[in-house]
Amino acid sequence: MSPEQYVQDKAAKSGSSFYYAFSFLPPPRRAAITAFYAFCREVDDVVDETLDASVAATKLAWWRKEAAQAFAGQPQHPVMRALLPHCAAFDIRLDHLNAVIDGCQMDLEQTRYLDYPGLQRYCHLVAGVVGEVASGIFGRSQAQTIAYAHKLGQAMQLTNIIRDVGDDARRGRIYLPISELQQFDVKAHEILLRSKPWGYSERFSALMKFQTQRAHQLYDEAFALLPEADRKAQKPGLMMANIYRALLREIELEGFRVLEQRISLTPLRKVWIAMRTNWTGR
């Protein structure tokens, strides 16, 4: 299997909303974003699929070494062999890859976040930096587009966190800031147990409404930052944003029942949102 086929398969098997936007890109940009996305999936899977934290740490250390060797001209892994040819053209730097690894490292080292600024740091590494790289691959001519991409990445990561409260609890993780759990009188053990009678209390609903309002505000702020000159080039990012925001609204309609299920959109609905965004440009 060629490196290009490897990353294509990795992206396709993920079932991610990102994949639906890739198909609208011209081949060179599509190849670059697919390879970069496959890298992100590889390092993220290290944390999610490795039960032993010490083994996961060793694997992340291996990825740091592999990324450095790749930028030194000696890529070994199919992902790095597929990604490296695009790095110069789209300004993908080693520090970008290390930032993503740093974010995954945080998942190994902490399962709680004291406050929102602490969570923002995590979101910056695993989503803001990813947004910056993606916006460069899509094509940007304005510096402000980077600020748009960072904020959009943060909004999408918060959407992931809201969707995955139950899944994360199964792994012993709570990304919702402790200070905000205290603000709404929601106990950590209530989330970790994911059970009634307190699982879907009014307190929990109020907490989740607060989280979704913040995410919606970030989407609005991100869209306001996007320069008109780069709007056409950034359509793939807008497609992903619209899919994620539709998911956020679906979670709201479902009454934030995220503890025992993973709410999602159908593939057909994702395709429709992507196509509509491509037609309207918004």
N, C-alpha and C positions, 0 to 999 in steps of 0.2 A: 504494500500500500504506500502510495506517495505521501509526502508531508501535506500536500494540498488536500488530498482525499481524507487524510486523518483529521485535519481541523474541520473540514466540511462535515464529516460524520459526527464529530464531537459537538459541533454547534447544532446540528439537526436533532440529535438525540436528546439534547437538553430540554426541548419543548419550550424554550424561553420566548417571551414576546419579542426579544431583540431579533430573533431569527427572521421574523416576518418583515422587518424593515430592511434587512440586508439585501433582499432580492430586488429592491428598487434601485440599487446602486450600480454604476458601471463596473465592469469586471475588475479593474485594478483596485478600486476602492472596496469592492465587495470582498476581494481576496484578503486585503489588509485587515478589514474589520473582523472577518471570520477568523483569521489567525490570532488576532489580539483577543477576541472573545474566547477562543479556545484556551489561550493562556490563562485568562481569568478563571475559566471553569476548572482547569487543571489544579490550580493552587487552592481554589475554594473547595474542591472535592477532597483535597488532602485533609482539611479540617472536618468536613461533614461525614466523610466515609472511613476515617481512621479512628478506631475506638481508643487506642493507646496514645495519650497526649505526647509522650516522649518520642514515639515513632513518627507522629505527625510533625513534631518539631524538627526531627532529622530530615524528613522529606522536604519541608520548607527550606531548610538550610541547603539541601541539594538543589532546589530550584533557584536559590540565590546564586549558587556557584554556576549553575547551567546558564543563567541569564548573563552573568559576567563573561563566561567563556564564549557565549554566542556573540556578544558585542566585541569580543576580541577576535572574532572570525572563526570560532570553532564550535558551532552549534551541534549538539548531539541528538536532543529530543526532536521528534517530528514537529512539534509545535514551534519550537525555536527555529527550526530549519524553514518552516513556512512563513514565520513572522519576520525574520531578519531581513530578507530582501526588500521589505516595505518600510523599514524603520527610517532610513534616510529621507525617503520621499515624503513621508508624512510626519516627520519630527517625533517619532516614537523613541524615547530615551530610556536608558537603563534605570534612571531614577524613577521613571513612571512605573516600570515593572517592579522595582523594589518597594515602591509605595503600596502597590496592591498586595505584595507579600507581607508587608508590615501590617496591613489591615487584617489579613488572615492570621498573622501571629497574635494579634490582639484577641482573636477568638479562642486561642489556646490559653491565653494568660489571664483572661477575666471573663466572667459570666454575668456581671452586673455593671451598670453605669450609674454613678452617683447622681449626676445631673445632666441636663441637656448639652451644655458645652462639651462634656466628656463624650457623649454620643456623637456630637458633631464631628469631633476629631476622627472617630471611627468611620463615619459616613464619608468624610473627606477622602480617606485612604481607599475605601472599597468602592466608592461611587463617584465622588467628585473628580478624582484623578482619572477614572475611567471615562467620565464625561468629557474631560479635557482632551484626552487622546482621541476619543470617538469624533469630537467636533473637528479635530484636525484632519482626520481621515475623510470625513464627509466633505470638508472644504470650508475654510473660513478666511475672510479678508479683513475682519475687524477684531481688534483686541477685546472688545466688550463681549464677543461671542464666547470667550473663555469663561467669563463670569456667569453668563447664561448657562453654559454647559455644567459648571460646578454646581450651581443652585438646582438645576434640573436633576442632576445626579443625586443630590441630597433628597429631593422630593420623592424620587423613585425608590431610593433606599428606605425611606420612612414608610412608603407604601408596602415594601417587602416586609418590613418589621411588623407592621399592623396585620398583614395577611398571615404571618408566620408565628404569631404569638403562641399558638398551641404546639406547633412543630418544634419551636425553640424550647418550650417548656419541657418537652419530652427529653431534650438533651441537657436539661438543667440550666438553660440560659434564659435570662430575661433582659431584653434590650431596652424596654421602657424604663426611663430614668427613675431611680429610687425616690428622688425628691418629688416626682410627680405621682408615684404610687402613694406616697404619704399625703400628698395634697388632696387626693380623692379617697383616702382611707381604704385603699386596696392593698391587701397583704400579699407578700411574695408567695407564701405557701398556698394561697388560694389559686394563684395562676399556675403554680407547679402541679397542683393536684388536678386541675382542669375538670373539676367535678362539682355537682350541685351539693348543697343548695346555694352556695355563694358564687358559683362559676359565672353566672350571668346576672349579677346583681345590678341594681341601679348605679352603684358606685363604679362598677366595671364599665358599664355603658357610658357613664360620664367621662371616665378616663379615656376611653376609646374615641369619643366624640372630640375631646380635646386634641388627641393625636391626629385625627383626620383633618380637623380644622387647620392645624399647623401645616400639614402636608399640602392641603389645598392652597394655603397662602403662599407656600414656596413655589408651587406650580405657577400661580399668578405672577409672582415676582420674577420667576425665570422667564416666562413668556414676555414680560414687559422689557426685559433686558436684551432680548434677541434683536440685533440690528436688522433693519429691513433688507439691507444689502446682502445679508447672509441667509435670509429666510429660505430661499429656494434650495441652497446647498444643504441646509440643515433639516430638510424634510424627513430624513430617516429618524433623526432624534425626536422630531415632533410626532412622528408615527408612534414611536415607543412611548413617549409621554402621554399621548392620547389613549393608548391601550392601558397603560398603568393607571391613568386617572379614571378610566371607565371601570377598572377593577376596584379602585378605591370607592367609587360610588356604589358598586355592587355589594361591597362589604357593608356599607352603610345601610343599603336596602335590606340586607340579610340580618340586620340588627346586631352586627359585630359578633356573630357566632363563629369566632375564629379559634376557640379553644379545642374543639373536638373535630374540626374539619378545616380543610384548606380550600378556601373559596377561589374559584378561577373562572376565566372566560373561555368559551368554546373556541377552537381553532378558527371556525367560520367567522365568528364575531371579531376575532383579532384581524383576520384578513380584511374584513369589511372596514374596520376602523383604519387600517393602514391604507387601503385604497381610497377611502374618503379623504384622508389627510393628503394623499398624493394629488387628488383632484383639486382640493380647496387651498392647499398650501398652509393650512392652519389646523 
